[in-house]
């Protein structure tokens, strides 16, 4: 009985870890740099971000590091304004390599 419980616990933990990994992969597959364009005005000026900007920025949170390398929008995400917009939208701006 104890072995069965131990096997069940291990299998359940593997399932949970796999689900988390799949969610990360799914989130990254939805990266769309055009969504970040909703925030460009706020990134380059001191205009507060709109609700739509924040909604779109939050939707791209898992993609920020990847998008900093994007030749179209990456330069904007490396500006100090991008971190300011992220903070105003409640998005944690990651440290990207």
Backbone as XML, in Angstrom:
<?xml version="1.0"?>
<chain id="A" units="angstrom">
  <residue number="1" name="UNK">
    <atom name="N" x="0.825" y="-1.197" z="0.000"/>
    <atom name="CA" x="0.000" y="0.000" z="0.000"/>
    <atom name="C" x="0.872" y="1.266" z="0.000"/>
  </residue>
  <residue number="2" name="UNK">
    <atom name="N" x="1.921" y="1.252" z="0.801"/>
    <atom name="CA" x="2.817" y="2.406" z="0.883"/>
    <atom name="C" x="3.518" y="2.645" z="-0.454"/>
  </residue>
  <residue number="3" name="UNK">
    <atom name="N" x="3.913" y="1.571" z="-1.136"/>
    <atom name="CA" x="4.552" y="1.709" z="-2.449"/>
    <atom name="C" x="3.591" y="2.305" z="-3.469"/>
  </residue>
  <residue number="4" name="UNK">
    <atom name="N" x="2.340" y="1.923" z="-3.428"/>
    <atom name="CA" x="1.346" y="2.467" z="-4.351"/>
    <atom name="C" x="1.161" y="3.957" z="-4.132"/>
  </residue>
  <residue number="5" name="UNK">
    <atom name="N" x="1.114" y="4.368" z="-2.877"/>
    <atom name="CA" x="0.962" y="5.784" z="-2.556"/>
    <atom name="C" x="2.181" y="6.568" z="-3.031"/>
  </residue>
  <residue number="6" name="UNK">
    <atom name="N" x="3.358" y="5.997" z="-2.833"/>
    <atom name="CA" x="4.589" y="6.656" z="-3.263"/>
    <atom name="C" x="4.611" y="6.800" z="-4.792"/>
  </residue>
  <residue number="7" name="UNK">
    <atom name="N" x="4.233" y="5.764" z="-5.508"/>
    <atom name="CA" x="4.196" y="5.810" z="-6.978"/>
    <atom name="C" x="3.182" y="6.850" z="-7.459"/>
  </residue>
  <residue number="8" name="UNK">
    <atom name="N" x="2.026" y="6.875" z="-6.801"/>
    <atom name="CA" x="1.002" y="7.849" z="-7.167"/>
    <atom name="C" x="1.518" y="9.268" z="-6.956"/>
  </residue>
  <residue number="9" name="UNK">
    <atom name="N" x="2.178" y="9.510" z="-5.839"/>
    <atom name="CA" x="2.704" y="10.834" z="-5.519"/>
    <atom name="C" x="3.737" y="11.268" z="-6.552"/>
  </residue>
  <residue number="10" name="UNK">
    <atom name="N" x="4.637" y="10.375" z="-6.905"/>
    <atom name="CA" x="5.665" y="10.691" z="-7.913"/>
    <atom name="C" x="5.011" y="10.973" z="-9.264"/>
  </residue>
  <residue number="11" name="UNK">
    <atom name="N" x="4.064" y="10.153" z="-9.658"/>
    <atom name="CA" x="3.389" y="10.343" z="-10.941"/>
    <atom name="C" x="2.637" y="11.673" z="-10.963"/>
  </residue>
  <residue number="12" name="UNK">
    <atom name="N" x="2.007" y="12.015" z="-9.860"/>
    <atom name="CA" x="1.263" y="13.272" z="-9.772"/>
    <atom name="C" x="2.206" y="14.471" z="-9.874"/>
  </residue>
  <residue number="13" name="UNK">
    <atom name="N" x="3.350" y="14.397" z="-9.222"/>
    <atom name="CA" x="4.323" y="15.485" z="-9.282"/>
    <atom name="C" x="4.858" y="15.659" z="-10.705"/>
  </residue>
  <residue number="14" name="UNK">
    <atom name="N" x="5.130" y="14.573" z="-11.388"/>
    <atom name="CA" x="5.599" y="14.632" z="-12.778"/>
    <atom name="C" x="4.531" y="15.284" z="-13.654"/>
  </residue>
  <residue number="15" name="UNK">
    <atom name="N" x="3.287" y="14.923" z="-13.426"/>
    <atom name="CA" x="2.181" y="15.506" z="-14.186"/>
    <atom name="C" x="2.096" y="17.010" z="-13.964"/>
  </residue>
  <residue number="16" name="UNK">
    <atom name="N" x="2.218" y="17.455" z="-12.728"/>
    <atom name="CA" x="2.170" y="18.890" z="-12.423"/>
    <atom name="C" x="3.326" y="19.645" z="-13.078"/>
  </residue>
  <residue number="17" name="UNK">
    <atom name="N" x="4.517" y="19.096" z="-13.002"/>
    <atom name="CA" x="5.676" y="19.742" z="-13.613"/>
    <atom name="C" x="5.528" y="19.811" z="-15.131"/>
  </residue>
  <residue number="18" name="UNK">
    <atom name="N" x="5.011" y="18.765" z="-15.726"/>
    <atom name="CA" x="4.803" y="18.746" z="-17.178"/>
    <atom name="C" x="3.782" y="19.788" z="-17.595"/>
  </residue>
  <residue number="19" name="UNK">
    <atom name="N" x="2.721" y="19.924" z="-16.820"/>
    <atom name="CA" x="1.678" y="20.903" z="-17.147"/>
    <atom name="C" x="2.250" y="22.316" z="-17.110"/>
  </residue>
  <residue number="20" name="UNK">
    <atom name="N" x="3.070" y="22.620" z="-16.126"/>
    <atom name="CA" x="3.685" y="23.949" z="-16.035"/>
    <atom name="C" x="4.581" y="24.227" z="-17.213"/>
  </residue>
  <residue number="21" name="UNK">
    <atom name="N" x="5.348" y="23.232" z="-17.626"/>
    <atom name="CA" x="6.237" y="23.387" z="-18.780"/>
    <atom name="C" x="5.426" y="23.618" z="-20.051"/>
  </residue>
  <residue number="22" name="UNK">
    <atom name="N" x="4.331" y="22.891" z="-20.210"/>
    <atom name="CA" x="3.490" y="23.048" z="-21.397"/>
    <atom name="C" x="2.847" y="24.429" z="-21.440"/>
  </residue>
  <residue number="23" name="UNK">
    <atom name="N" x="2.458" y="24.956" z="-20.281"/>
    <atom name="CA" x="1.874" y="26.296" z="-20.246"/>
    <atom name="C" x="2.899" y="27.333" z="-20.689"/>
  </residue>
  <residue number="24" name="UNK">
    <atom name="N" x="4.151" y="27.188" z="-20.267"/>
    <atom name="CA" x="5.200" y="28.119" z="-20.664"/>
    <atom name="C" x="5.422" y="28.056" z="-22.173"/>
  </residue>
  <residue number="25" name="UNK">
    <atom name="N" x="5.477" y="26.861" z="-22.719"/>
    <atom name="CA" x="5.664" y="26.695" z="-24.162"/>
    <atom name="C" x="4.489" y="27.309" z="-24.917"/>
  </residue>
  <residue number="26" name="UNK">
    <atom name="N" x="3.271" y="27.077" z="-24.427"/>
    <atom name="CA" x="2.088" y="27.635" z="-25.086"/>
    <atom name="C" x="2.111" y="29.156" z="-25.047"/>
  </residue>
  <residue number="27" name="UNK">
    <atom name="N" x="2.495" y="29.725" z="-23.911"/>
    <atom name="CA" x="2.558" y="31.183" z="-23.794"/>
    <atom name="C" x="3.592" y="31.750" z="-24.756"/>
  </residue>
  <residue number="28" name="UNK">
    <atom name="N" x="4.730" y="31.107" z="-24.879"/>
    <atom name="CA" x="5.770" y="31.593" z="-25.774"/>
    <atom name="C" x="5.362" y="31.470" z="-27.229"/>
  </residue>
  <residue number="29" name="UNK">
    <atom name="N" x="4.527" y="30.495" z="-27.547"/>
    <atom name="CA" x="4.111" y="30.322" z="-28.929"/>
    <atom name="C" x="3.126" y="31.415" z="-29.349"/>
  </residue>
  <residue number="30" name="UNK">
    <atom name="N" x="2.569" y="32.157" z="-28.391"/>
    <atom name="CA" x="1.638" y="33.238" z="-28.700"/>
    <atom name="C" x="2.313" y="34.603" z="-28.710"/>
  </residue>
  <residue number="31" name="UNK">
    <atom name="N" x="3.624" y="34.631" z="-28.737"/>
    <atom name="CA" x="4.335" y="35.901" z="-28.754"/>
    <atom name="C" x="4.029" y="36.639" z="-30.053"/>
  </residue>
  <residue number="32" name="UNK">
    <atom name="N" x="3.669" y="37.896" z="-29.912"/>
    <atom name="CA" x="3.335" y="38.709" z="-31.079"/>
    <atom name="C" x="3.812" y="40.127" z="-30.814"/>
  </residue>
  <residue number="33" name="UNK">
    <atom name="N" x="4.900" y="40.502" z="-31.432"/>
    <atom name="CA" x="5.491" y="41.818" z="-31.175"/>
    <atom name="C" x="4.549" y="42.958" z="-31.539"/>
  </residue>
  <residue number="34" name="UNK">
    <atom name="N" x="3.620" y="42.727" z="-32.434"/>
    <atom name="CA" x="2.672" y="43.775" z="-32.811"/>
    <atom name="C" x="1.803" y="44.167" z="-31.612"/>
  </residue>
  <residue number="35" name="UNK">
    <atom name="N" x="1.545" y="43.230" z="-30.724"/>
    <atom name="CA" x="0.755" y="43.532" z="-29.526"/>
    <atom name="C" x="1.441" y="44.602" z="-28.679"/>
  </residue>
  <residue number="36" name="UNK">
    <atom name="N" x="2.755" y="44.580" z="-28.653"/>
    <atom name="CA" x="3.505" y="45.550" z="-27.859"/>
    <atom name="C" x="3.399" y="46.949" z="-28.474"/>
  </residue>
  <residue number="37" name="UNK">
    <atom name="N" x="3.109" y="47.023" z="-29.757"/>
    <atom name="CA" x="3.022" y="48.321" z="-30.418"/>
    <atom name="C" x="1.926" y="49.204" z="-29.822"/>
  </residue>
  <residue number="38" name="UNK">
    <atom name="N" x="0.959" y="48.597" z="-29.146"/>
    <atom name="CA" x="-0.088" y="49.371" z="-28.477"/>
    <atom name="C" x="0.503" y="50.275" z="-27.391"/>
  </residue>
  <residue number="39" name="UNK">
    <atom name="N" x="1.709" y="49.976" z="-26.943"/>
    <atom name="CA" x="2.325" y="50.714" z="-25.841"/>
    <atom name="C" x="3.449" y="51.648" z="-26.284"/>
  </residue>
  <residue number="40" name="UNK">
    <atom name="N" x="3.725" y="51.722" z="-27.568"/>
    <atom name="CA" x="4.875" y="52.502" z="-28.022"/>
    <atom name="C" x="4.804" y="53.965" z="-27.597"/>
  </residue>
  <residue number="41" name="UNK">
    <atom name="N" x="3.630" y="54.580" z="-27.689"/>
    <atom name="CA" x="3.513" y="55.984" z="-27.300"/>
    <atom name="C" x="3.900" y="56.168" z="-25.826"/>
  </residue>
  <residue number="42" name="UNK">
    <atom name="N" x="3.446" y="55.256" z="-24.993"/>
    <atom name="CA" x="3.766" y="55.354" z="-23.566"/>
    <atom name="C" x="5.228" y="55.027" z="-23.288"/>
  </residue>
  <residue number="43" name="UNK">
    <atom name="N" x="5.803" y="54.151" z="-24.089"/>
    <atom name="CA" x="7.209" y="53.787" z="-23.885"/>
    <atom name="C" x="8.133" y="54.952" z="-24.233"/>
  </residue>
  <residue number="44" name="UNK">
    <atom name="N" x="7.835" y="55.663" z="-25.305"/>
    <atom name="CA" x="8.742" y="56.723" z="-25.763"/>
    <atom name="C" x="8.397" y="58.100" z="-25.202"/>
  </residue>
  <residue number="45" name="UNK">
    <atom name="N" x="7.242" y="58.253" z="-24.562"/>
    <atom name="CA" x="6.860" y="59.526" z="-23.948"/>
    <atom name="C" x="6.490" y="59.280" z="-22.489"/>
  </residue>
  <residue number="46" name="UNK">
    <atom name="N" x="6.027" y="60.294" z="-21.827"/>
    <atom name="CA" x="5.573" y="60.134" z="-20.444"/>
    <atom name="C" x="4.061" y="59.960" z="-20.352"/>
  </residue>
  <residue number="47" name="UNK">
    <atom name="N" x="3.404" y="59.631" z="-21.457"/>
    <atom name="CA" x="1.961" y="59.403" z="-21.461"/>
    <atom name="C" x="1.688" y="58.094" z="-20.708"/>
  </residue>
  <residue number="48" name="UNK">
    <atom name="N" x="0.786" y="58.123" z="-19.732"/>
    <atom name="CA" x="0.472" y="56.885" z="-19.017"/>
    <atom name="C" x="-0.097" y="55.838" z="-19.973"/>
  </residue>
  <residue number="49" name="UNK">
    <atom name="N" x="0.206" y="54.562" z="-19.722"/>
    <atom name="CA" x="-0.318" y="53.512" z="-20.609"/>
    <atom name="C" x="-1.833" y="53.383" z="-20.490"/>
  </residue>
  <residue number="50" name="UNK">
    <atom name="N" x="-2.459" y="53.100" z="-21.603"/>
    <atom name="CA" x="-3.912" y="52.900" z="-21.624"/>
    <atom name="C" x="-4.243" y="51.509" z="-21.086"/>
  </residue>
  <residue number="51" name="UNK">
    <atom name="N" x="-5.510" y="51.293" z="-20.814"/>
    <atom name="CA" x="-5.945" y="49.948" z="-20.376"/>
    <atom name="C" x="-5.628" y="48.909" z="-21.437"/>
  </residue>
  <residue number="52" name="UNK">
    <atom name="N" x="-5.854" y="49.294" z="-22.694"/>
    <atom name="CA" x="-5.590" y="48.361" z="-23.803"/>
    <atom name="C" x="-4.098" y="48.045" z="-23.891"/>
  </residue>
  <residue number="53" name="UNK">
    <atom name="N" x="-3.265" y="49.063" z="-23.728"/>
    <atom name="CA" x="-1.813" y="48.842" z="-23.717"/>
    <atom name="C" x="-1.463" y="47.836" z="-22.624"/>
  </residue>
  <residue number="54" name="UNK">
    <atom name="N" x="-1.954" y="48.065" z="-21.422"/>
    <atom name="CA" x="-1.634" y="47.166" z="-20.301"/>
    <atom name="C" x="-2.131" y="45.751" z="-20.558"/>
  </residue>
  <residue number="55" name="UNK">
    <atom name="N" x="-3.327" y="45.636" z="-21.114"/>
    <atom name="CA" x="-3.861" y="44.298" z="-21.414"/>
    <atom name="C" x="-2.962" y="43.578" z="-22.415"/>
  </residue>
  <residue number="56" name="UNK">
    <atom name="N" x="-2.560" y="44.289" z="-23.443"/>
    <atom name="CA" x="-1.702" y="43.687" z="-24.471"/>
    <atom name="C" x="-0.306" y="43.380" z="-23.906"/>
  </residue>
  <residue number="57" name="UNK">
    <atom name="N" x="0.228" y="44.301" z="-23.107"/>
    <atom name="CA" x="1.561" y="44.105" z="-22.537"/>
    <atom name="C" x="1.564" y="42.901" z="-21.595"/>
  </residue>
  <residue number="58" name="UNK">
    <atom name="N" x="0.528" y="42.781" z="-20.778"/>
    <atom name="CA" x="0.419" y="41.620" z="-19.880"/>
    <atom name="C" x="0.347" y="40.328" z="-20.673"/>
  </residue>
  <residue number="59" name="UNK">
    <atom name="N" x="-0.336" y="40.370" z="-21.805"/>
    <atom name="CA" x="-0.446" y="39.189" z="-22.651"/>
    <atom name="C" x="0.879" y="38.763" z="-23.264"/>
  </residue>
  <residue number="60" name="UNK">
    <atom name="N" x="1.833" y="39.679" z="-23.295"/>
    <atom name="CA" x="3.146" y="39.389" z="-23.874"/>
    <atom name="C" x="4.235" y="39.234" z="-22.814"/>
  </residue>
  <residue number="61" name="UNK">
    <atom name="N" x="3.853" y="39.202" z="-21.541"/>
    <atom name="CA" x="4.823" y="39.174" z="-20.450"/>
    <atom name="C" x="5.839" y="38.043" z="-20.605"/>
  </residue>
  <residue number="62" name="UNK">
    <atom name="N" x="5.384" y="36.869" z="-20.999"/>
    <atom name="CA" x="6.300" y="35.732" z="-21.155"/>
    <atom name="C" x="7.231" y="35.901" z="-22.354"/>
  </residue>
  <residue number="63" name="UNK">
    <atom name="N" x="6.959" y="36.897" z="-23.184"/>
    <atom name="CA" x="7.707" y="37.085" z="-24.422"/>
    <atom name="C" x="8.692" y="38.244" z="-24.376"/>
  </residue>
  <residue number="64" name="UNK">
    <atom name="N" x="8.728" y="38.981" z="-23.282"/>
    <atom name="CA" x="9.507" y="40.227" z="-23.251"/>
    <atom name="C" x="10.962" y="40.002" z="-23.627"/>
  </residue>
  <residue number="65" name="UNK">
    <atom name="N" x="11.617" y="39.014" z="-23.024"/>
    <atom name="CA" x="13.039" y="38.799" z="-23.343"/>
    <atom name="C" x="13.225" y="38.444" z="-24.808"/>
  </residue>
  <residue number="66" name="UNK">
    <atom name="N" x="12.369" y="37.607" z="-25.320"/>
    <atom name="CA" x="12.463" y="37.231" z="-26.725"/>
    <atom name="C" x="12.258" y="38.455" z="-27.617"/>
  </residue>
  <residue number="67" name="UNK">
    <atom name="N" x="11.303" y="39.305" z="-27.252"/>
    <atom name="CA" x="10.991" y="40.466" z="-28.078"/>
    <atom name="C" x="12.062" y="41.550" z="-28.010"/>
  </residue>
  <residue number="68" name="UNK">
    <atom name="N" x="12.884" y="41.567" z="-26.955"/>
    <atom name="CA" x="13.964" y="42.563" z="-26.905"/>
    <atom name="C" x="14.978" y="42.325" z="-28.018"/>
  </residue>
  <residue number="69" name="UNK">
    <atom name="N" x="14.980" y="41.134" z="-28.574"/>
    <atom name="CA" x="15.891" y="40.802" z="-29.681"/>
    <atom name="C" x="15.248" y="41.039" z="-31.048"/>
  </residue>
  <residue number="70" name="UNK">
    <atom name="N" x="13.973" y="41.386" z="-31.053"/>
    <atom name="CA" x="13.240" y="41.620" z="-32.288"/>
    <atom name="C" x="13.757" y="42.900" z="-32.942"/>
  </residue>
  <residue number="71" name="UNK">
    <atom name="N" x="14.147" y="42.840" z="-34.222"/>
    <atom name="CA" x="14.714" y="44.031" z="-34.872"/>
    <atom name="C" x="13.720" y="45.185" z="-34.997"/>
  </residue>
  <residue number="72" name="UNK">
    <atom name="N" x="12.435" y="44.918" z="-34.983"/>
    <atom name="CA" x="11.436" y="45.978" z="-35.131"/>
    <atom name="C" x="11.134" y="46.676" z="-33.811"/>
  </residue>
  <residue number="73" name="UNK">
    <atom name="N" x="10.824" y="45.901" z="-32.769"/>
    <atom name="CA" x="10.391" y="46.493" z="-31.503"/>
    <atom name="C" x="11.395" y="46.345" z="-30.364"/>
  </residue>
  <residue number="74" name="UNK">
    <atom name="N" x="12.428" y="45.579" z="-30.566"/>
    <atom name="CA" x="13.388" y="45.323" z="-29.497"/>
    <atom name="C" x="14.045" y="46.567" z="-28.939"/>
  </residue>
  <residue number="75" name="UNK">
    <atom name="N" x="14.355" y="47.505" z="-29.805"/>
    <atom name="CA" x="14.970" y="48.745" z="-29.348"/>
    <atom name="C" x="14.083" y="49.512" z="-28.381"/>
  </residue>
  <residue number="76" name="UNK">
    <atom name="N" x="12.785" y="49.473" z="-28.621"/>
    <atom name="CA" x="11.846" y="50.150" z="-27.729"/>
    <atom name="C" x="11.785" y="49.471" z="-26.363"/>
  </residue>
  <residue number="77" name="UNK">
    <atom name="N" x="11.864" y="48.144" z="-26.373"/>
    <atom name="CA" x="11.799" y="47.412" z="-25.109"/>
    <atom name="C" x="13.062" y="47.564" z="-24.279"/>
  </residue>
  <residue number="78" name="UNK">
    <atom name="N" x="14.120" y="48.030" z="-24.900"/>
    <atom name="CA" x="15.361" y="48.272" z="-24.155"/>
    <atom name="C" x="15.426" y="49.699" z="-23.594"/>
  </residue>
  <residue number="79" name="UNK">
    <atom name="N" x="14.438" y="50.528" z="-23.937"/>
    <atom name="CA" x="14.369" y="51.892" z="-23.408"/>
    <atom name="C" x="13.867" y="51.877" z="-21.961"/>
  </residue>
  <residue number="80" name="UNK">
    <atom name="N" x="14.280" y="52.841" z="-21.147"/>
    <atom name="CA" x="13.782" y="52.913" z="-19.763"/>
    <atom name="C" x="12.258" y="53.015" z="-19.692"/>
  </residue>
  <residue number="81" name="UNK">
    <atom name="N" x="11.645" y="53.612" z="-20.700"/>
    <atom name="CA" x="10.189" y="53.755" z="-20.717"/>
    <atom name="C" x="9.459" y="52.417" z="-20.713"/>
  </residue>
  <residue number="82" name="UNK">
    <atom name="N" x="10.075" y="51.384" z="-21.269"/>
    <atom name="CA" x="9.436" y="50.062" z="-21.291"/>
    <atom name="C" x="9.285" y="49.514" z="-19.867"/>
  </residue>
  <residue number="83" name="UNK">
    <atom name="N" x="10.291" y="49.725" z="-19.050"/>
    <atom name="CA" x="10.207" y="49.273" z="-17.654"/>
    <atom name="C" x="9.178" y="50.101" z="-16.885"/>
  </residue>
  <residue number="84" name="UNK">
    <atom name="N" x="9.100" y="51.377" z="-17.202"/>
    <atom name="CA" x="8.118" y="52.240" z="-16.555"/>
    <atom name="C" x="6.694" y="51.804" z="-16.910"/>
  </residue>
  <residue number="85" name="UNK">
    <atom name="N" x="6.477" y="51.503" z="-18.194"/>
    <atom name="CA" x="5.159" y="51.039" z="-18.641"/>
    <atom name="C" x="4.838" y="49.692" z="-18.000"/>
  </residue>
  <residue number="86" name="UNK">
    <atom name="N" x="5.817" y="48.805" z="-17.969"/>
    <atom name="CA" x="5.593" y="47.490" z="-17.343"/>
    <atom name="C" x="5.172" y="47.665" z="-15.887"/>
  </residue>
  <residue number="87" name="UNK">
    <atom name="N" x="5.865" y="48.530" z="-15.162"/>
    <atom name="CA" x="5.527" y="48.754" z="-13.748"/>
    <atom name="C" x="4.124" y="49.336" z="-13.613"/>
  </residue>
  <residue number="88" name="UNK">
    <atom name="N" x="3.779" y="50.286" z="-14.478"/>
    <atom name="CA" x="2.457" y="50.897" z="-14.422"/>
    <atom name="C" x="1.344" y="49.891" z="-14.749"/>
  </residue>
  <residue number="89" name="UNK">
    <atom name="N" x="1.688" y="48.892" z="-15.544"/>
    <atom name="CA" x="0.714" y="47.863" z="-15.936"/>
    <atom name="C" x="0.727" y="46.658" z="-15.006"/>
  </residue>
  <residue number="90" name="UNK">
    <atom name="N" x="1.613" y="46.664" z="-14.029"/>
    <atom name="CA" x="1.690" y="45.527" z="-13.114"/>
    <atom name="C" x="2.366" y="44.315" z="-13.719"/>
  </residue>
  <residue number="91" name="UNK">
    <atom name="N" x="3.249" y="44.551" z="-14.676"/>
    <atom name="CA" x="3.979" y="43.481" z="-15.350"/>
    <atom name="C" x="5.409" y="43.463" z="-14.817"/>
  </residue>
  <residue number="92" name="UNK">
    <atom name="N" x="5.872" y="42.302" z="-14.429"/>
    <atom name="CA" x="7.258" y="42.182" z="-13.955"/>
    <atom name="C" x="8.168" y="42.136" z="-15.182"/>
  </residue>
  <residue number="93" name="UNK">
    <atom name="N" x="9.022" y="43.139" z="-15.306"/>
    <atom name="CA" x="9.957" y="43.193" z="-16.432"/>
    <atom name="C" x="11.163" y="42.323" z="-16.074"/>
  </residue>
  <residue number="94" name="UNK">
    <atom name="N" x="11.407" y="41.269" z="-16.821"/>
    <atom name="CA" x="12.493" y="40.346" z="-16.469"/>
    <atom name="C" x="13.870" y="40.904" z="-16.827"/>
  </residue>
  <residue number="95" name="UNK">
    <atom name="N" x="14.889" y="40.339" z="-16.193"/>
    <atom name="CA" x="16.261" y="40.618" z="-16.612"/>
    <atom name="C" x="16.543" y="39.683" z="-17.776"/>
  </residue>
  <residue number="96" name="UNK">
    <atom name="N" x="16.904" y="40.259" z="-18.890"/>
    <atom name="CA" x="17.140" y="39.459" z="-20.092"/>
    <atom name="C" x="18.642" y="39.425" z="-20.386"/>
  </residue>
  <residue number="97" name="UNK">
    <atom name="N" x="19.098" y="38.277" z="-20.842"/>
    <atom name="CA" x="20.513" y="38.133" z="-21.208"/>
    <atom name="C" x="20.764" y="38.693" z="-22.587"/>
  </residue>
</chain>
